[in-house]
Amino acid sequence: TVLVVDFGAQYAQLIARRVRECHVHSEIVPATMPVADMMARNPRAIILSGGPASVYAEDAPQVPAGLFDTGVATLGICYGFQTMVQELGGTVERTGRSEFGRTQLDVSAEGVLFARTPTSQTVWMSHGDSVTRAPDGFRTVAATDSTPVAAIENPARGLYGVQFHPEVLHTEHGQELLRHFLYEAAGCRPTWTMVNIVEEQTERVRTQIGGKRAICALSGGVDSAVAAAVVQRAIGERLTCVFVDHGLLRAGEVEQVEKDFVSVTGARLKVVDAQEQFLHALSGVSDPEEKRRIVGREFIRVFEQAAREVVAEDGAEGEEVEFLVQGTLYPDVVESGGGSGAANIKSHHNVGGLPEDLQFGLVEPLRELFKDEVRQLGAELGLPPEMVWRQPFPGPGLAIRIVGEVTRDRLETLRAADAIAREELTRAGLDRDIWQCPVVLLADVRSVGVQGDGRTYGHPVVLRPVSSEDAMTADWSRIPYETLATISNRITNEVREINRVTLDVTSKPPGTIEWE
Ligand code: XMP
């Protein structure tokens, strides 16, 4: 295994993910873990992550004592690099020259890390302090205009450090650098695959749930389906999948779940019609966070009720469903303020919006994974492409795509427009090019139009097609004009309340993907 030592913020998971991409197993451990405990895990290599702190800060996290004497190959990244340098007697200075974002790196010696890569390459930087002198015994192999020591190597001791972030995609040869470190410096072998990840997660879930029962919230989206498939594999009939029709779904969702999920996995499915309950709870509410809280709260109520019913149906009085399975992904955890030191952007209902008196233990087998990894996992579990490649759909559903109060009529209007947009994007063969395309109803806005010979006074919808790697950042998708024209024509012709179609051309940041 490779230990990724977490110095805080959002970096460690991405590094772990890149290590998995090199087909090497990894585990994230806190920087506070004693070296003896780390060694007990028998690591092949150690990677020290970046972090938000300055090595000069009072409470700057320290490298566990003795780490550099273990003989285990170690790579320090950004903050991890600086702590390594400081610990081993080099110099880290406040030069007053910060570097953020894309930076040109000049490689002076290929060494191990830069083997067979160009002498000039683009890297992603994010730092204030800089290393000005490498520790004794280290060779400086790369520099930038403002950072004289941007990468160092000491192959004899197996110690390596880089100021930039090899784990982010903007670093051109970052993945190669990690491969070089793992395969050549640490002697790891590329044997860890999705099959292993399926096994590992299945085993974990089995241990967590034991002989108890679980229910899973199926939303029709890929995350909950893959999470459920993992748990179904682990505990079989003791899992019941609950599909809550909260009335905030898109067209054809229940049918899709039955066709693409239940028939493949053989999972036990319970469909609950809770449309009235949700509409009632949402009436009069237009604040986005309030909507999220309400949907989260009502969801849990429906589950608790469904759980009691499952037990009763099985004639297992006295038993309880103790676990709730959720398809929470790593980016959801971060954006809900769950990563250490990360800010709460919005309360995704499957993480931040859960009520405090939750009756279930949470099972989240995808909590450490990114979306594209979840798709691979789903394929490995035998789910069909229609399921695995479905575009993400948020738990609170259409409720957060109606700007304004949610009503039955508005839901119907939005559902019709959304179905048209989806149909045309599929017809144009764009499903895999775009990450998702929310259609947003501006229910509190009216605009004047003319149709036939008459004046109309309807609502606009916004098309929000985005491209993204993991939903943490996104860009608006450059959809061909013809496709946009068809979508616009059809929506304004076929959906009575809508007389205007607009296109959102904002990236994330500054916008988020959903409007609420
Ligand atoms: P934002 O709008 O935060 O969306 O840029 C990022 C991704 O998350 C989805 N999303 C949610 N998913 N519960 C979910 O399960 C939620 O409350 C929620 N809010 C946003 C969104 O569709 C996008 O893919």
Residues whose N, C-alpha, C, O or C-beta is under 5 A from the ligand:
A	BS01	XMP	S347 H348 H349 N350 P392 F393 P394 G395 P396 A471 T512 I513 E514
